[in-house]
């Protein structure tokens, strides 16, 4: 019973990046933005619009999120293998070749994701950061940085940023419309009697 529960929990943890992103978690992240807090303080009913824009952004970026989930899941699965290869490198001197082969097998996925991310978002520094992240994970024993799910966090940040941007733009436009509806006071000039 105990071993079965451990196996199930481990499987859920490894496959967590493959699960879709929940709208509620995106809303929670979006509300942390100071601009959104300001808008919701004045107009709390507009959280429904925020959810709508975040949902549209999630749909627009679903392939990016899916690719990120695949990479993070593959990384989480291979951390124990990388750890064993690091150990065998210390003891037998053969683990480095095994890690190099594993990295070469995953390299097309990393490059494809980074190219797609850069093309979709225009964030070339983020794409270069992905490659730097992989270099760092190569240097750290057991590839432990792969446990943080960098690609999933990056894609979800992109979704939140896009949804918040559209929400704030729509709110600004709504404020401008409301302002234009307020009638300007009329100035009446009376004829002056001579």
Secondary structure, 3 states (H helix, E strand, C coil): CHHHHHHHHHHHHHHHHHCCCCHHHHHHHHHCCHHHHHHHHHCHHHHHHHHHHHHHHHHHCHHHHHHHHHHHHHHHHHHHHHHHHHHHHHHCCCHHHHHHHHHHHHHHHHHHHHHHHHHHHCCHHHHHHHHHHHHHHHHCHHHHHHHHCHHHHHHHHHHHHHHHHHHHHHHHHHHHHHHHHCCCCCCCCCCCCC
